Amino acid sequence: MKGTIVLHPAMGRGHLVPMVELGKFIYTHHHQNLPIKILLPSPPNSTTLQYIAAVSATTPSITFHHLSPSQHLLHVLQTLISQSSKPKAFILDFFNHSAADVTRTLKIPTYYYFPNSASCVALFLYTPTIHYNTKKGFSSYSDTLRRIPGLPPLSPEDMPTSLLDRRSFESFANMSIQMRKTDGIIVNTFEKLENKAFFALKNGICMSLETHKSHSSTPETRNPRVFCMGPLVSNGGGEHDNDDSGCMSWLDSQPSRTVVFLSFGSYGRFSKSQIREIALGLERSGQRFLWVMRNPYERSELILEELLPKGFLERTKERGMVMKNWAPQVKILSHDSVGGFVTHCGWNSVLEAVSWGVPMVSWPLYAEQRLNRVVMVEEMKVALALKENEDGFVRASELEERVRELMDSERGRGKEVRERVLSARYDAVAALSDGGSSRVELNDLVELWMQ
């Protein structure tokens, strides 16, 4: 196990899958030197176990270790060192930030991995500057939000909700400062997709602590090196691989680039009234659609007829399909008949859509997704923005208009977005190819590990 790279993801598909893809990326191009060991928080659920089994079957050189509640990370790493040698690097998910205390004790080179946009990481790294120059929440410093290095002008409404609370914001700022003690930061993105944020991270300008001269308690920090290596996305293998509930054969029967796909992530649930509004918007749009619907009531059976407008399924059966709870998203996005994607703006979903050249309508729901929307629409230009009411409700007429704009050949910004996302797809392929920006970043990182 000499030269092992240890990965420590957070649980949840949005964190586990990108970390596994990072392991595959490292192993694929440097397998002779760097075995991969993944330490999993425990206990994994049945779906996660199926996914791990699929990865283990296809990439046996990536091994998994489940940390039981009684196991301490320090003991596990000490055992690994005694059995082989000290790991070349320890890569941890941001949500596992406390593990850095253990790896520093053992003098293991430590890196943070963000399965997020470069723009989100740039904001996070800039929070100490905001914190040390203000005394109130985001709502009191709109001017500052318009000048964050690498980001388009932002408003308080674009911020992750966790940063709107002053106490929570201060906690994030302190974590950002602690992160500067690490050996490096890895981000799942690539240069041409987020050009401004990429250079803000690479040049360290979002990490410089700019404070008023009167402030005497600013901590001394350094700027860790940032490596942008993406898009690292799943190829669609894993759990439920053969369980598509008929959606793939249905897509096979649809014309090229005519279906709009609607999916909102593992936690994307809507009220009954919002579900009905979505249905009305889709029906009035006249577009073909494939809609993944989650139950608004988490612990009860999903009965479509009770949630959808009366007769909706019958009226749209020739051009639409509604799936319950889950669908093979990568397989769907890579299908020739899919021409648009209404998404919650989770970064994995954005990268999957870019990787297959599918333009998007952005409908953020939680976490950093509102920030992602601004970047997708204003900087990347691969999505149209869906407008919500003040209470977050989206009217049928708004969804109808945006879906038509995205799918119609010459309507509004739809054509521009479609052209841009196809260009981004070619850029993504180039970034991961030999000599591309993400491969160069990986080679530079591995060179550090091998010194």
PyMOL commands that set and color helices and strands:
alter all, ss='L'
color gray80, all
select helices_A, chain A and resi 13-30+46-58+73-83+94-96+99-105+118-133+138-140+142-145+156-158+161-163+166-179+195-203+247-252+272-285+304-307+312-315+329-333+347-355+369-380+396-407+414-432+437-450
alter helices_A, ss='H'
color red, helices_A
select strands_A, chain A and resi 5-8+36-40+62-66+89-93+110-114+184-187+225-228+259-263+288-293+320-324+338-343+360-362+383-385
alter strands_A, ss='S'
color yellow, strands_A
deselect
rebuild
show_as cartoon
